């Protein structure tokens, strides 16, 4: 949004494209290997809502995404672009 990352939502259509075509969720490049960014509850539950991404992209997300860097972060629903979903994390 205005050149800034938008961490609060996602485009479900683009998510499907990334999964079907084995593309990184963050940069959309193809790769043979992807990793998943998970938190402690994902490890306990053995599930993750986060799509796969390259290792470098995942490391960026862990440093940049406020939902990953600030465990008590609350989602601000104000001014989310209409084309983005409201249920995604980073």
C-alpha positions in Angstrom: 0.0 0.0 0.0 1.7 3.2 -1.1 5.0 1.4 -1.4 4.8 -0.1 2.1 4.3 -3.8 2.9 0.7 -4.7 3.8 1.0 -7.5 6.4 -2.7 -7.6 7.5 -4.3 -9.3 4.5 -3.7 -11.4 1.5 -5.1 -12.0 -2.0 -6.6 -15.4 -2.0 -6.3 -15.8 -5.8 -2.5 -15.1 -5.6 -2.2 -17.6 -2.8 -3.7 -20.3 -5.0 -1.4 -19.4 -7.8 1.7 -19.6 -5.5 0.6 -23.0 -4.2 -0.3 -24.5 -7.6 2.8 -23.2 -9.3 5.2 -23.8 -6.4 6.1 -20.1 -6.0 7.4 -18.2 -3.0 4.5 -16.5 -1.1 6.6 -13.3 -0.7 8.6 -12.8 -3.9 6.6 -15.2 -6.3 9.8 -16.8 -7.7 9.8 -20.5 -8.4 12.1 -22.7 -6.3 12.6 -26.3 -5.6 12.8 -25.7 -1.9 10.6 -23.7 0.4 10.3 -23.3 4.1 7.4 -22.4 6.4 7.5 -19.7 9.1 5.8 -20.9 12.2 5.3 -19.8 15.8 5.1 -21.8 18.9 1.4 -22.7 18.6 1.9 -23.9 15.1 4.6 -26.3 16.4 2.2 -27.5 19.1 -0.8 -27.9 16.7 1.4 -29.2 13.9 -0.3 -26.8 11.4 0.3 -23.5 9.8 -1.8 -21.0 7.9 1.3 -19.5 6.3 2.2 -20.5 2.8 5.7 -21.6 1.9 8.4 -19.2 0.9 12.2 -19.1 0.2 14.5 -19.2 3.1 15.8 -15.7 2.5 12.2 -14.4 2.1 11.2 -16.2 5.3 14.1 -14.6 7.2 12.9 -11.2 6.0 9.4 -11.9 7.1 10.5 -13.0 10.6 12.3 -9.6 11.0 9.7 -7.4 9.2 6.2 -8.7 9.9 4.8 -7.1 13.0 2.7 -10.2 13.8 5.9 -12.2 14.0 8.1 -9.6 15.7 5.5 -8.6 18.3 3.6 -11.5 19.8 0.8 -9.4 21.3 0.2 -7.5 18.1 -3.5 -6.8 17.4 -4.8 -6.6 13.8 -5.9 -3.1 12.8 -8.8 -3.5 10.4 -8.8 0.2 9.5 -8.0 1.1 5.8 -7.3 -2.5 4.7 -7.5 -2.4 0.8 -10.7 -4.0 -0.5 -8.8 -6.5 -2.6 -7.1 -8.0 0.5 -8.6 -10.7 2.7 -9.0 -10.0 6.4 -7.9 -13.4 7.9 -4.3 -13.7 6.9 -1.3 -13.2 9.2 1.9 -12.0 7.4 
